[in-house]
């Protein structure tokens, strides 16, 4: 018996950009996660009956992805066009189904839950896909939801306690033990970071970052129309150029006996970064810095390397994904302004 899931995507035809985003979502679910997608752009050809298509698609689907935008909310609540008819079927299905049946997955694409969710979906938790820089991580989470996989794994059940035990009765014991255990672990991790062992971990992670930056640059160049070049100066920085948008990753505070002061500084530029040690630019062609972010080296409770910014923690690979996503998003936003 096949475990493959079938989904129907319900959305409003807001504009061409939105239609293309929905089409990309469908293509990625099909090719990357083996989801059988029913989409009007694939399946609704001239001459087919619209109402039959919608009824059949919602009935056949294991899940229905509802792409929320302000325009979708308006059409759904006013029962306008195809969205209005789908809404009648969906709202009736929600009312008639058991509370445990999780068939409908609202996906917030534009706006907020208040501005974009129609009344019959406003109480449901939604999957946020507003930020395109996080598209692929959110796509993976969506695939897990479609296949009924937990985003966070639930721990195994512990033993049934003896409630006559004084250790169970006194709640402060748990607080004290948890605090002292956390404190001991934190001190251990601090000692690792501020030691030769920490410096050795950092050196290996630096090599990993350089390797991943170069491999991803080659991968994107070979598999897309982007031209990406990378350059490592064998000292403290690696540079990335991508069609007029660039980044420099600097390794600061590197020492042989500690990783306590290690900082990874990422700076983003509009313009090409010279790979020369003594760069010279023609007047007016100097790269302009767009932004910069500092990441502090650390290790987590499992002694895995993390890089800490002011707002988020990253593994090295996730951090490199973020660097490339930022460069490509800057490039896309600049170039697409002139698209037809």
C-alpha positions as CSV (number, residue, x, y, z in Angstrom):
1,X,0.0,0.0,0.0
2,X,1.4,3.4,-1.0
3,X,2.1,6.0,1.7
4,X,2.2,8.8,-1.0
5,X,0.1,11.8,-0.1
6,X,-2.2,13.7,-2.5
7,X,-2.8,17.4,-1.9
8,X,-5.0,20.0,-3.6
9,X,-3.9,23.7,-3.6
10,X,-6.6,26.3,-3.1
11,X,-5.5,29.9,-3.9
12,X,-6.6,33.1,-5.6
13,X,-5.2,34.3,-8.8
14,X,-3.9,37.6,-7.3
15,X,-1.3,38.3,-10.0
16,X,1.3,36.5,-12.2
17,X,3.9,36.6,-9.4
18,X,1.6,34.9,-7.0
19,X,0.6,32.3,-9.5
20,X,4.2,31.5,-10.3
21,X,5.0,31.2,-6.5
22,X,2.1,28.7,-6.2
23,X,3.4,26.8,-9.2
24,X,6.9,26.6,-7.7
25,X,5.5,25.3,-4.4
26,X,3.6,22.6,-6.3
27,X,6.6,21.7,-8.4
28,X,8.9,21.5,-5.3
29,X,6.4,19.3,-3.4
30,X,6.2,16.9,-6.3
31,X,9.9,16.7,-7.2
32,X,11.5,17.0,-3.8
33,X,9.0,15.3,-1.5
34,X,7.0,12.9,-3.7
35,X,3.7,14.6,-3.0
36,X,1.0,14.1,-5.7
37,X,-0.3,17.7,-6.2
38,X,-3.7,18.6,-7.8
39,X,-3.4,22.2,-9.1
40,X,-5.6,24.0,-11.6
41,X,-2.5,25.1,-13.6
42,X,-1.7,21.4,-14.2
43,X,-5.2,19.8,-14.4
44,X,-7.8,22.4,-15.4
45,X,-7.8,22.7,-19.2
46,X,-10.2,24.5,-21.5
47,X,-13.5,22.7,-21.7
48,X,-13.4,21.1,-18.2
49,X,-16.1,21.9,-15.7
50,X,-14.8,24.1,-12.9
51,X,-17.2,23.1,-10.2
52,X,-16.7,19.4,-10.8
53,X,-12.9,19.8,-10.8
54,X,-13.0,21.6,-7.4
55,X,-15.4,19.1,-5.8
56,X,-13.5,16.2,-7.0
57,X,-10.1,17.6,-6.1
58,X,-11.1,18.5,-2.5
59,X,-12.8,15.1,-2.1
60,X,-9.8,13.1,-3.5
61,X,-7.0,15.0,-1.6
62,X,-5.5,13.8,1.7
63,X,-4.7,17.4,2.5
64,X,-5.9,20.8,1.1
65,X,-3.3,23.6,1.2
66,X,-5.1,27.0,1.4
67,X,-2.8,29.8,0.4
68,X,-3.8,32.9,2.4
69,X,-3.6,36.4,1.0
70,X,-5.8,39.4,1.6
71,X,-7.4,38.8,-1.9
72,X,-8.1,35.2,-1.0
73,X,-9.9,36.3,2.2
74,X,-12.0,38.8,0.3
75,X,-13.1,36.4,-2.4
76,X,-13.7,33.6,0.1
77,X,-15.9,35.7,2.4
78,X,-17.8,37.3,-0.6
79,X,-18.1,33.9,-2.2
80,X,-16.6,35.3,-5.4
81,X,-15.5,33.1,-8.4
82,X,-13.6,29.8,-7.9
83,X,-12.3,30.7,-4.5
84,X,-15.9,31.4,-3.3
85,X,-17.1,28.0,-4.5
86,X,-14.1,26.2,-3.0
87,X,-14.8,28.0,0.3
88,X,-18.4,26.7,0.4
89,X,-17.0,23.1,0.0
90,X,-14.1,23.6,2.5
91,X,-16.2,25.3,5.2
92,X,-18.9,22.6,5.0
93,X,-16.2,19.9,5.1
94,X,-14.6,21.5,8.2
95,X,-18.0,21.6,10.0
96,X,-18.9,18.0,9.1
97,X,-15.5,16.5,9.9
98,X,-14.3,15.3,13.3
99,X,-12.1,17.7,15.2
100,X,-9.2,15.2,14.9
101,X,-9.2,15.2,11.2
102,X,-6.5,17.6,10.0
103,X,-7.1,17.9,6.3
104,X,-6.8,21.6,5.8
105,X,-3.4,23.4,6.1
106,X,-3.7,27.2,5.9
107,X,-0.5,28.7,4.5
108,X,0.1,32.4,5.2
109,X,1.7,33.9,2.1
110,X,0.9,37.6,2.3
111,X,-0.3,39.8,5.2
112,X,-1.3,38.5,8.6
113,X,-3.8,36.0,9.9
114,X,-6.2,38.8,10.6
115,X,-5.9,40.3,7.1
116,X,-5.7,37.1,5.1
117,X,-7.6,34.3,6.8
118,X,-11.3,33.9,6.0
119,X,-13.6,33.4,9.0
120,X,-13.8,29.6,8.7
121,X,-10.0,29.3,8.9
122,X,-9.2,32.1,11.4
123,X,-9.1,29.7,14.4
124,X,-6.8,27.3,12.7
125,X,-3.0,27.4,13.2
126,X,-1.3,28.4,10.0
127,X,2.0,27.6,8.3
128,X,4.0,30.9,7.7
129,X,5.6,31.1,4.3
130,X,5.8,34.9,4.0
131,X,9.6,35.2,4.2
132,X,11.2,33.9,0.9
133,X,14.7,33.7,2.5
134,X,13.3,30.8,4.6
135,X,11.4,29.2,1.8
136,X,13.2,25.8,1.7
137,X,13.2,25.3,5.4
138,X,9.5,26.1,5.5
139,X,9.0,23.8,2.5
140,X,10.5,20.9,4.5
141,X,8.3,21.7,7.5
142,X,5.2,21.7,5.2
143,X,6.2,18.4,3.7
144,X,6.3,16.9,7.2
145,X,2.9,18.3,7.9
146,X,1.5,16.8,4.7
147,X,3.0,13.4,5.7
148,X,1.7,13.8,9.3
149,X,5.2,13.9,10.8
150,X,5.8,15.9,13.9
151,X,8.0,19.0,13.5
152,X,9.3,18.4,17.0
153,X,9.7,14.8,18.3
154,X,7.9,13.9,21.5
155,X,10.1,12.2,24.1
156,X,9.5,8.7,25.4
157,X,7.3,8.2,28.5
158,X,9.2,8.1,31.8
159,X,8.5,5.7,34.6
160,X,5.4,6.1,36.8
161,X,6.6,7.9,40.0
162,X,6.2,6.7,43.6
163,X,4.1,9.6,45.0
164,X,4.9,8.5,48.6
165,X,8.5,9.5,47.9
166,X,9.4,12.8,49.6
167,X,11.5,13.7,46.5
168,X,8.3,13.7,44.5
169,X,6.4,15.8,47.0
170,X,8.9,18.7,47.2
171,X,8.7,20.7,43.9
172,X,11.8,22.7,44.8
173,X,14.0,19.6,44.4
174,X,13.4,19.6,40.7
175,X,14.1,23.3,40.4
176,X,17.4,23.0,42.3
177,X,18.5,19.9,40.5
178,X,17.6,21.3,37.1
179,X,19.4,24.6,37.8
180,X,22.6,22.9,39.2
181,X,22.7,20.4,36.4
182,X,22.3,23.3,33.8
183,X,25.0,25.3,35.6
184,X,27.5,22.4,35.7
185,X,26.9,21.7,32.0
186,X,27.3,25.4,31.1
187,X,30.6,25.6,33.0
188,X,31.8,22.5,31.2
189,X,30.9,24.0,27.8
190,X,32.6,27.3,28.7
191,X,35.8,25.3,29.6
192,X,35.7,23.5,26.3
193,X,35.3,26.8,24.3
194,X,38.1,28.5,26.2
195,X,40.7,25.8,25.7
196,X,42.9,24.1,23.1
197,X,40.0,21.6,22.5
198,X,37.7,24.6,21.6
199,X,40.4,26.0,19.3
200,X,40.7,22.7,17.5
201,X,36.9,22.4,17.1
202,X,36.9,25.9,15.7
203,X,39.7,25.2,13.2
204,X,37.8,22.2,11.9
205,X,34.6,24.2,11.6
206,X,36.4,26.9,9.7
207,X,37.6,24.3,7.2
208,X,34.0,23.0,6.9
209,X,32.7,26.5,6.3
210,X,35.2,27.2,3.5
211,X,34.5,23.8,1.9
212,X,30.7,24.3,2.0
213,X,30.9,27.8,0.6
214,X,33.0,26.6,-2.3
215,X,30.9,23.5,-2.9
216,X,27.6,25.4,-2.9
217,X,29.1,28.0,-5.3
218,X,30.1,25.3,-7.7
219,X,26.7,23.5,-7.3
220,X,24.6,26.7,-8.1
221,X,26.9,27.6,-11.0
222,X,26.5,24.1,-12.5
223,X,22.8,23.7,-11.9
224,X,21.5,27.2,-12.6
225,X,22.2,30.2,-14.8
226,X,23.9,32.0,-12.0
227,X,27.7,32.7,-12.2
228,X,29.1,32.4,-8.7
229,X,32.8,32.6,-7.9
230,X,34.4,32.1,-4.5
231,X,37.9,32.9,-3.3
232,X,39.6,31.9,0.0
233,X,42.8,33.9,0.8
234,X,44.3,31.1,3.0
235,X,44.1,33.4,6.0
236,X,41.0,34.9,7.4
237,X,38.3,35.5,4.8
238,X,36.4,33.9,2.0
239,X,34.7,36.0,-0.7
240,X,31.6,35.3,-2.8
241,X,30.7,37.1,-6.1
242,X,27.3,36.5,-7.7
243,X,26.5,38.6,-10.7
244,X,27.0,42.0,-9.1
245,X,26.2,41.0,-5.5
246,X,28.8,39.8,-3.0
247,X,29.6,38.8,0.5
248,X,32.8,38.5,2.5
249,X,33.0,36.1,5.4
250,X,35.7,37.1,7.9
251,X,37.0,34.8,10.6
252,X,38.1,37.1,13.5
253,X,39.5,36.3,16.9
254,X,41.1,33.0,15.8
255,X,43.7,31.7,18.2
256,X,45.5,28.4,18.8
257,X,44.5,28.0,22.5
258,X,40.9,29.3,22.7
259,X,37.8,29.8,20.7
260,X,36.3,32.2,23.3
261,X,36.8,35.3,21.2
262,X,36.0,33.9,17.8
263,X,33.7,36.0,15.7
264,X,32.4,35.3,12.2
265,X,31.6,38.6,10.4
266,X,29.5,38.5,7.3
267,X,29.3,41.6,5.1
268,X,27.0,42.0,2.1
269,X,27.8,44.2,-0.9
270,X,26.3,45.5,-4.1
271,X,29.1,45.3,-6.6
272,X,31.9,42.9,-7.3
273,X,34.5,42.2,-4.6
274,X,38.1,42.0,-5.8
275,X,39.9,38.8,-5.1
276,X,43.2,40.6,-5.0
277,X,45.0,41.3,-1.7
278,X,45.4,44.9,-2.9
279,X,42.2,45.7,-4.6
280,X,41.9,48.6,-7.0
281,X,38.6,49.9,-8.3
282,X,37.7,52.4,-11.0
283,X,36.0,55.5,-9.5
284,X,32.3,54.8,-9.0
285,X,32.7,51.0,-9.3
286,X,33.7,50.4,-5.6
287,X,31.4,47.8,-4.0
288,X,28.8,49.4,-1.6
289,X,28.2,47.6,1.6
290,X,24.5,46.8,2.1
291,X,24.6,45.2,5.6
292,X,26.7,43.2,8.0
293,X,26.0,40.6,10.8
294,X,28.3,39.3,13.5
295,X,28.1,35.7,14.7
296,X,29.8,34.5,17.9
297,X,31.3,31.0,18.1
298,X,29.7,28.7,20.7
299,X,28.8,25.1,21.3
300,X,25.3,23.8,22.3
301,X,24.4,21.2,25.0
302,X,25.3,18.4,22.7
303,X,28.7,20.0,22.0
304,X,27.7,20.8,18.4
305,X,29.0,24.1,16.9
306,X,26.6,27.0,16.7
307,X,27.0,30.6,15.6
308,X,25.0,33.1,17.7
309,X,23.6,36.3,16.2
310,X,21.6,38.8,18.2
311,X,18.3,37.1,17.2
312,X,19.1,33.5,16.2
313,X,21.5,30.5,16.4
314,X,22.8,28.8,13.3
315,X,24.7,25.6,12.5
316,X,27.6,26.3,10.1
317,X,25.7,24.8,7.1
318,X,22.5,26.7,7.9
319,X,24.6,29.9,8.2
320,X,26.1,29.4,4.7
321,X,22.6,28.7,3.4
322,X,21.6,32.1,4.9
323,X,24.5,33.8,3.3
324,X,23.7,32.5,-0.2
325,X,19.9,33.1,0.3
326,X,20.7,36.8,1.2
327,X,22.9,37.3,-1.8
328,X,20.5,35.7,-4.2
329,X,17.5,37.5,-2.7
330,X,19.3,40.9,-3.1
331,X,20.1,40.0,-6.7
332,X,16.5,38.8,-7.5
333,X,15.0,41.9,-5.9
334,X,17.3,44.3,-7.9
335,X,16.9,42.5,-11.3
336,X,13.2,41.7,-11.1
337,X,12.4,45.4,-11.0
338,X,13.1,45.5,-14.7
339,X,11.3,42.3,-15.6
340,X,8.2,42.5,-17.8
